[in-house]
Amino acid sequence: MTELSSFHDEVFPLAVSFGATGGPERRNEIVSLTSGREKRNLRFSQSRHHYDAGTGVKSLDDLHDVLSFFEARRGSLHAFRFRDPFDMKSCRPGDLPTMLDQPLGSGDGTRTRFALVKAYGSGVDAYKRLIAKPVLASLRVAVAGVERVSPAFSFDGATGDVVFSSGSIPGTGALVTAGFEFHVPVRFDTERLSLSLTAFKAGQIPSIPLVEVRL
């Protein structure tokens, strides 16, 4: 059984998400040895992102949009898409994604599936973040630097893989790359919202905690 009970393919209100705060969480175990040295173990292979969208509510309309979205998701029951204001592309935030942004792996003549990832760092120690919810209209894929278009490939939303059709399988040694915008799958990390009116046509929700979920 997955962590999700269900996923709604809906995007949290963009005007509110742009004002959100938050970022990744890492959990490591650190043990101090008698020698004075430390032994550090990575508990989770993937980071988990947390956000607070309360700082993004600027108007009564924003408040109403969040209220409606919260009710439609039944609070924390259903997960949904969230546009991270700090990290939402395969490239730097101010750039446009290109088909060469992120290496997904090399072909062997038979492999058809390549996990969609975004790398942080470089070399063998780079952290590869799994991207489960790309913006499909923005997804661009290339093999050996040559762009491929549908129906040469598709995206499997159940596995997070770029899938090549039988007639377009990457050849041996051919590097598969991709560029994209993406959303983070999250749920509300609260069972209630606390709304208030601060002025005429101005609303406030002090805290709207969101937490990333695994699909």
N, C-alpha and C positions, 0 to 999 in steps of 0.2 A: 504494500500500500504506500503510495506517495505521500509527501507532506501535504499536498493539496487535496482538498475535497473536490474542488472544481476551479476552473479558470475561466474568467470572462474576458473575451478579447476586446476590451475597451480601454481607452487611454484616460488616465487621471487628468482633470482639467489643466490644460497647458499653461494658462495664465497664472495659475497658482503654483504649479511645479517649478516655474522659472524663479520663484522667490524662495524655494525650499532650502533648507540646510541639511547637511549630512555627509555620509561617505562610507568607506569600507571598514569592516571590523575583521580583525585577525585574532585567533585564539591559539596561544602557544603554551606549552607546559615548560616551565623553567625550574630546574632542580639544582640547588647549590651543593656541590660535592665537598667532601672534607678537605680536599686539596685546595679549595678556594675557587676552583673553576666551576663553570656552569654547564649543564647538559640541557639543551633546548630541543623540544620536539614540537613539530607542527601538528596541531590537532585536526584542523580542517584543511583539505587540499585547495579549496576555493574560499575566497573571502566572502563575507556576507555584508550586504549594504543596509544601512539604516538611514532613514530620512525623517525630518520633521517639516511638514508642509504648512504648518501654522503661520510661519513668517511670510508665506506667499499670499495670504488673504488680504486684499487691499480694499475691497468694496463689498457692498451688500450683494451684488451679483455673484462675486467670487464665493461668498458665504453660501448662497443658495445653490450654486453649482456643486460645491463640496457636500452639502447636506443631501442633495439629490443623489449624488454618486455614492455616498456612504449607505444610503437607504437601499439603493439598487443592488449593492454588493452584499446586503444583509450584514453590515458591519465587517467583521473579520472573516466571514465564512468563505467568500469568493475572492480569489486573487485577480490581479489585473495588471495592465501595463502602466509604467511610470517613466516619464522622460527625465533622466538624471540631468540637472542643469550643468553639471561639471564634466560629465563623461558620457557622451551619447553618440560618438562616431568612431569609426575605425581609424581616424586620423586626429589631429589636433582640433580643438573646438572651432577655431576660426577658419579651418580649411574645408575643402569639399572632398568627400570620399572619392578615391580612385580605385580601379580594379586591381592595383598593385599594392595596396596598403598593408594587407596582412597575409603572411604565408600560412597556408593550411596544410601543406604537406606535398610530397612528391608522388607522382603516379608510378605504377608498376605494370601497367598494361591490363590489369584486371580489376583493380580497386575502383569502386564507383562512389564510395561515400567518404566525405571529408568533414570533420567537425568544424563548425564555424567558431572561430576563436579570435580574441584580441590579445596580442602579446604585450607585456609590460617588462621592460628590460631587454636584454639581448643575449644571444648565445644560448648555451645549454641550460643556463640558470634562469632564463626568462620565464615569467609567470604567464601561463596561457589561460585567459578567462573564457569560459564557455559562454557563448552568446545564443540564448534560447529564443529571444524575441526580436529579430531584426525587423526593420521597416522594409517589407518586401519590395516596395517600389524603388527603394534606394540600393538594393543589393546588386552589385556588379561582380562578376567572376571572370578570371582569366586563366588560361593554361599556357605556360611558357611565354607569358607576356601578351598573348593574343586573346582578346575578349571573346567570351562565349555568351550567347543569348539563348533564352527559352525558345524551343524545347530541349536545347542541348543539356540543360541542367534544371533542377527544381530544388526547393527547400523543403525538407521534412520537418514539420513543426513538432512532431512527436519525439524526435531524437535530436534535433538541433544540427542535422547534417545537410551539407550541400550534396545533392545526389545527381550524378551524371547519367544520361540516358545511354542505352547499350551502344549506340553509334557514335558516342562522343567521349568514350573512356580515355582519360589522360594516359599518354604513353609512358614508358619506363623513363624515369628521371625527369619528367616534365613537372615543373613547379606549379602548383595550384595556388592562386592568390585571390583575395576578395577585398572589396570595400563596401561599406554599409553605414547606415545609421541604425540605432537600436534602442529598444526600451528595456527596462529592468522589470521582471515579474515580481510584484510585491503584493502584500495584503495590509489592511489596517492592523496596527499593533495595539488596538484599543477596542473596548466594547461600547464606548459612548463618546459623543462629541459634546463639548461645552461651548455653546455659541453665546455671543453677546453683541449688542449694538453700542458702538462707541460714539456715533454721531449720526446726523441725518444722512441716510443712504450710505452709511459706513458700518461694516460689521467686523467682528473679530472672532477667531477661534485660536485660543492661546497655543494649543498643541494638536497636531495631527500626525501622530507617529505612524510610520510605515516601515515594514521590514521585508527584505528580499526573501523569496521562497524558491525552492528548487523544483523544477518540473520533472 
